[in-house]
């Protein structure tokens, strides 16, 4: 589904470098018009608008893990809640993603300290975000933010955060 990426900056009407800023009271999200709220007399000024066919930019992501078998069990539960499966594995790796298209690769590491990463997985709906979080806790993950709307990101940003078995901050997000 095409995504229209729009960014506004808030300026006082007299300060806009683009000349007088006309109020832009609505923007389009999906099939809905969303109202842009004015904040303390500031008006939104369109900075850019860009239509994207898909917002994915990565072909794949690799994570180093301490215990491959335990990590496989963790990601089978959390990513299974989002419709992803274990696509391929052996003693040296595991690949998860949609059937036939692994995009998250786990590799065992003997390093004592692994640096944490942050990965956000798209969810098809809020229920999948909730299930991702619940299954992750059952699989040994730690809560790093329960399911809920994150209005500091956007009024429609519904997400849950977990710390996986190796200290990575993994997130499921639905923005519909």
VOBA-1610 file (N, C-alpha, C; in pm, whole numbers, padded with zeros to 5 digits, always signed):
BEGIN
Unk+00085-00117+00000Unk+00000+00000+00000Unk+00090+00124+00000Unk+00068+00218-00093Unk+00150+00338-00095Unk+00136+00417+00034Unk+00245+00478+00076Unk+00249+00559+00196Unk+00287+00700+00155Unk+00214+00799+00203Unk+00250+00938+00179Unk+00320+00989+00303Unk+00447+01021+00289Unk+00527+01070+00400Unk+00523+01222+00397Unk+00472+01282+00503Unk+00457+01427+00510Unk+00522+01475+00638Unk+00600+01582+00630Unk+00657+01640+00750Unk+00624+01788+00754Unk+00576+01832+00869Unk+00545+01973+00890Unk+00638+02028+00996Unk+00669+02155+00986Unk+00740+02226+01093Unk+00643+02331+01145Unk+00651+02359+01272Unk+00561+02457+01333Unk+00636+02590+01348Unk+00580+02695+01291Unk+00641+02828+01297Unk+00539+02930+01341Unk+00583+03038+01409Unk+00493+03153+01427Unk+00468+03213+01289Unk+00347+03260+01259Unk+00319+03312+01125Unk+00415+03420+01080Unk+00467+03502+01170Unk+00554+03613+01132Unk+00699+03572+01110Unk+00736+03448+01149Unk+00875+03407+01145Unk+00907+03316+01027Unk+00806+03262+00961Unk+00830+03166+00854Unk+00923+03225+00749Unk+01029+03151+00717Unk+01123+03194+00615Unk+01063+03180+00475Unk+00952+03115+00464Unk+00889+03092+00334Unk+00784+03198+00304Unk+00784+03307+00377Unk+00681+03408+00361Unk+00567+03376+00454Unk+00454+03446+00442Unk+00342+03419+00531Unk+00296+03275+00517Unk+00286+03206+00628Unk+00246+03065+00626Unk+00095+03055+00633Unk+00036+02999+00530Unk-00108+02979+00531Unk-00138+02857+00618Unk-00242+02865+00702Unk-00276+02748+00783Unk-00309+02628+00693Unk-00259+02512+00730Unk-00287+02388+00658Unk-00364+02298+00755Unk-00497+02308+00758Unk-00570+02242+00864Unk-00585+02091+00849Unk-00556+02033+00732Unk-00575+01890+00714Unk-00458+01828+00639Unk-00434+01701+00666Unk-00343+01623+00583Unk-00409+01488+00560Unk-00363+01414+00463Unk-00425+01288+00423Unk-00346+01172+00481Unk-00414+01079+00550Unk-00351+00956+00597Unk-00441+00843+00555Unk-00392+00760+00464Unk-00476+00653+00410Unk-00595+00715+00339Unk-00713+00674+00377Unk-00835+00729+00318Unk-00900+00833+00407Unk-00828+00880+00508Unk-00887+00974+00603Unk-00817+01108+00600Unk-00893+01215+00619Unk-00834+01346+00640Unk-00810+01361+00789Unk-00689+01399+00827Unk-00655+01420+00967Unk-00635+01569+00991Unk-00688+01618+01100Unk-00675+01760+01132Unk-00537+01787+01194Unk-00475+01894+01149Unk-00348+01937+01207Unk-00382+02040+01313Unk-00338+02016+01432Unk-00369+02107+01543Unk-00269+02221+01547Unk-00319+02340+01575Unk-00229+02452+01597Unk-00183+02447+01743Unk-00059+02483+01764Unk-00001+02478+01897Unk+00046+02619+01933Unk-00014+02678+02034Unk+00026+02809+02084Unk+00048+02911+01972Unk-00045+02920+01880Unk-00037+03020+01775Unk+00057+02985+01662Unk+00122+02868+01668Unk+00211+02827+01560Unk+00128+02769+01447Unk+00177+02781+01326Unk+00106+02721+01213Unk+00197+02618+01148Unk+00139+02510+01097Unk+00221+02409+01031Unk+00262+02456+00892Unk+00389+02436+00858Unk+00439+02467+00725Unk+00491+02337+00666Unk+00441+02303+00548Unk+00481+02179+00483Unk+00630+02185+00452Unk+00706+02087+00503Unk+00848+02080+00471Unk+00870+01990+00351Unk+00806+01873+00350Unk+00814+01789+00232Unk+00701+01688+00233Unk+00668+01639+00116Unk+00571+01531+00100Unk+00627+01437-00005Unk+00626+01310+00024Unk+00687+01213-00066Unk+00607+01084-00061Unk+00566+01033-00176Unk+00491+00907-00178Unk+00588+00792-00195Unk+00575+00695-00109Unk+00660+00577-00112Unk+00574+00455-00142Unk+00622+00366-00223Unk+00549+00242-00248Unk+00561+00148-00128Unk+00675+00151-00063Unk+00699+00065+00052Unk+00799+00139+00140Unk+00779+00136+00271Unk+00870+00210+00358Unk+00989+00127+00403Unk+00999+00001+00357Unk+01113-00081+00395Unk+01238-00039+00321Unk+01349-00027+00393Unk+01473+00009+00326Unk+01580-00098+00340Unk+01558-00195+00424Unk+01659-00297+00447Unk+01624-00426+00375Unk+01727-00492+00323Unk+01709-00623+00264Unk+01706-00729+00375Unk+01796-00713+00472Unk+01799-00804+00586Unk+01878-00740+00700Unk+01861-00797+00819Unk+01931-00752+00940Unk+01989-00876+01006Unk+02111-00865+01056Unk+02174-00976+01127Unk+02201-00938+01271Unk+02172-01030+01362Unk+02200-01010+01504Unk+02289-01122+01555Unk+02385-01085+01639Unk+02466-01186+01707Unk+02395-01225+01836Unk+02391-01354+01864Unk+02321-01403+01983Unk+02412-01497+02061Unk+02388-01506+02191Unk+02469-01593+02277Unk+02426-01739+02265Unk+02294-01760+02259Unk+02240-01895+02255Unk+02141-01905+02139Unk+02185-01965+02029Unk+02104-01969+01909Unk+01971-02042+01932Unk+01973-02155+02000Unk+01848-02229+02023Unk+01747-02149+02104Unk+01793-02085+02211Unk+01702-02003+02293Unk+01650-01884+02212Unk+01734-01823+02130Unk+01691-01710+02049Unk+01591-01754+01942Unk+01612-01872+01887Unk+01514-01924+01790Unk+01377-01939+01856Unk+01375-01995+01976Unk+01246-02010+02047Unk+01182-01874+02074Unk+01262-01774+02116Unk+01211-01640+02143Unk+01151-01579+02016Unk+01225-01581+01908Unk+01178-01516+01785Unk+01067-01596+01715Unk+01063-01726+01733Unk+00948-01802+01680Unk+00818-01752+01742Unk+00820-01724+01871Unk+00699-01678+01939Unk+00667-01533+01907Unk+00767-01445+01918Unk+00738-01302+01897Unk+00707-01273+01750Unk+00788-01322+01660Unk+00764-01294+01519Unk+00648-01375+01463Unk+00621-01491+01524Unk+00502-01567+01485Unk+00375-01487+01508Unk+00375-01404+01611Unk+00259-01319+01639Unk+00237-01216+01529Unk+00342-01189+01450Unk+00333-01092+01340Unk+00321-01160+01204Unk+00308-01294+01205Unk+00290-01368+01081Unk+00420-01415+01016Unk+00533-01406+01087Unk+00661-01449+01032Unk+00697-01588+01085Unk+00784-01656+01012Unk+00821-01793+01046Unk+00972-01810+01041Unk+01019-01920+01099Unk+01157-01961+01085Unk+01170-02017+00943Unk+01245-01951+00858Unk+01255-01988+00717Unk+01366-02089+00696Unk+01478-02071+00766Unk+01593-02156+00744Unk+01682-02152+00867Unk+01747-02266+00899Unk+01840-02266+01012Unk+01930-02388+01006Unk+02045-02375+01070Unk+02133-02486+01102Unk+02210-02447+01228Unk+02319-02511+01257Unk+02391-02481+01382Unk+02461-02345+01379Unk+02469-02281+01261Unk+02544-02155+01250Unk+02457-02033+01223Unk+02328-02051+01203Unk+02241-01937+01173Unk+02094-01977+01186Unk+02008-01876+01190Unk+01863-01894+01178Unk+01809-01771+01105Unk+01720-01793+01010Unk+01662-01683+00934Unk+01511-01679+00950Unk+01457-01561+00983Unk+01313-01542+01003Unk+01259-01441+00903Unk+01132-01457+00872Unk+01064-01361+00784Unk+00936-01421+00731Unk+00880-01359+00626Unk+00767-01421+00560Unk+00815-01553+00498Unk+00728-01648+00480Unk+00766-01779+00424Unk+00848-01759+00297Unk+00968-01818+00295Unk+01054-01812+00179Unk+01135-01685+00164Unk+01127-01592+00259Unk+01197-01464+00244Unk+01254-01416+00376Unk+01351-01488+00429Unk+01411-01449+00557Unk+01474-01310+00547Unk+01451-01229+00649Unk+01507-01094+00652Unk+01576-01065+00785Unk+01551-01145+00887Unk+01622-01133+01015Unk+01706-01259+01032Unk+01837-01239+01040Unk+01929-01351+01052Unk+01996-01347+01189Unk+01993-01460+01259Unk+02058-01474+01389Unk+02184-01558+01370Unk+02293-01513+01433Unk+02421-01585+01424Unk+02478-01600+01564Unk+02519-01722+01604Unk+02577-01737+01738Unk+02712-01665+01748Unk+02737-01610+01866Unk+02861-01538+01892Unk+02918-01584+02024Unk+03049-01594+02031Unk+03115-01633+02155Unk+03164-01511+02232Unk+03136-01392+02182Unk+03177-01271+02252Unk+03105-01261+02386Unk+03176-01212+02488Unk+03115-01200+02620Unk+03013-01087+02627Unk+03042-00977+02559Unk+02951-00863+02561Unk+02901-00837+02419Unk+02772-00843+02403Unk+02711-00812+02274Unk+02647-00674+02285Unk+02664-00593+02183Unk+02601-00461+02187Unk+02456-00474+02143Unk+02368-00402+02210Unk+02226-00408+02180Unk+02192-00326+02056Unk+02093-00373+01984Unk+02042-00303+01867Unk+01894-00274+01890Unk+01838-00189+01809Unk+01693-00165+01812Unk+01637-00200+01676Unk+01538-00288+01675Unk+01471-00328+01552Unk+01322-00316+01574Unk+01254-00249+01481Unk+01108-00236+01488Unk+01047-00318+01374Unk+00956-00408+01409Unk+00888-00492+01312Unk+00748-00437+01288Unk+00706-00430+01162Unk+00571-00385+01131Unk+00471-00492+01171Unk+00361-00449+01230Unk+00252-00539+01269Unk+00130-00507+01183Unk+00047-00607+01153Unk-00071-00582+01070Unk-00185-00513+01143Unk-00182-00517+01278Unk-00290-00454+01356Unk-00245-00447+01503Unk-00329-00383+01585Unk-00296-00368+01727Unk-00294-00502+01801Unk-00384-00592+01763Unk-00388-00723+01829Unk-00256-00798+01810Unk-00195-00784+01694Unk-00066-00849+01669Unk+00043-00789+01757Unk+00038-00658+01780Unk+00134-00593+01869Unk+00118-00649+02010Unk-00007-00659+02055Unk-00035-00714+02189Unk+00018-00857+02201Unk-00007-00938+02098Unk+00036-01079+02100Unk+00189-01088+02097Unk+00254-01006+02016Unk+00400-01000+02010Unk+00457-00979+02151Unk+00402-00883+02223Unk+00451-00851+02357Unk+00426-00967+02454Unk+00305-01021+02453Unk+00270-01131+02544Unk+00356-01255+02517Unk+00372-01289+02390Unk+00452-01408+02355Unk+00600-01386+02388Unk+00647-01264+02370Unk+00786-01234+02403Unk+00815-01247+02551Unk+00721-01204+02634Unk+00738-01219+02779Unk+00739-01367+02817Unk+00649-01445+02757Unk+00644-01590+02785Unk+00773-01659+02742Unk+00838-01605+02637Unk+00958-01668+02583Unk+01086-01618+02650Unk+01073-01539+02758Unk+01190-01496+02834Unk+01236-01355+02807Unk+01166-01281+02722Unk+01200-01141+02699Unk+01160-01056+02818Unk+01221-00937+02828Unk+01186-00843+02934Unk+01104-00729+02877Unk+01006-00684+02953Unk+00923-00571+02911Unk+01010-00446+02901Unk+00997-00377+02788Unk+01068-00250+02770Unk+00969-00142+02726Unk+00841-00168+02748Unk+00734-00075+02712Unk+00613-00153+02668Unk+00506-00155+02748Unk+00389-00236+02716Unk+00316-00182+02592Unk+00227-00264+02535Unk+00151-00218+02419Unk+00073-00092+02451Unk+00077+00002+02357Unk+00001+00125+02375Unk+00035+00227+02269Unk-00045+00332+02264Unk-00023+00441+02171Unk+00094+00526+02222Unk+00182+00561+02131Unk+00298+00645+02163Unk+00275+00780+02096Unk+00199+00867+02163Unk+00162+00994+02102Unk+00282+01085+02079Unk+00393+01059+02148Unk+00513+01138+02121Unk+00572+01105+01985Unk+00537+00988+01927Unk+00579+00953+01791Unk+00474+00999+01690Unk+00348+00964+01718Unk+00236+01004+01631Unk+00107+00959+01700Unk-00006+01021+01668Unk-00130+00982+01733Unk-00177+00840+01697Unk-00118+00781+01592Unk-00160+00646+01551Unk-00049+00543+01570Unk+00057+00578+01640Unk+00172+00488+01658Unk+00145+00398+01778Unk+00106+00273+01751Unk+00075+00175+01855Unk+00188+00074+01856Unk+00257+00061+01969Unk+00377-00022+01973Unk+00394-00090+02107Unk+00479-00192+02107Unk+00523-00259+02229Unk+00671-00289+02214Unk+00743-00285+02325Unk+00887-00302+02323Unk+00927-00416+02418Unk+01026-00494+02374Unk+01083-00602+02454Unk+01235-00594+02445Unk+01302-00641+02549Unk+01445-00665+02542Unk+01459-00815+02523Unk+01524-00855+02413Unk+01537-00998+02385Unk+01642-01061+02475Unk+01672-01186+02453Unk+01763-01261+02540Unk+01907-01210+02536Unk+01939-01129+02434Unk+02075-01078+02419Unk+02085-00927+02437Unk+01980-00865+02490Unk+01985-00723+02518Unk+01943-00633+02403Unk+01888-00689+02296Unk+01838-00608+02185Unk+01699-00557+02218Unk+01673-00432+02182Unk+01542-00371+02200Unk+01460-00399+02074Unk+01363-00490+02085Unk+01281-00525+01970Unk+01141-00470+01991Unk+01083-00422+01884Unk+00956-00350+01889Unk+00864-00404+01781Unk+00735-00409+01812Unk+00632-00431+01711Unk+00551-00302+01705Unk+00522-00255+01583Unk+00453-00128+01567Unk+00345-00139+01459Unk+00229-00081+01491Unk+00119-00067+01396Unk+00088+00082+01389Unk+00085+00136+01268Unk+00064+00280+01254Unk-00067+00314+01183Unk-00159+00221+01179Unk-00285+00246+01108Unk-00385+00319+01192
//
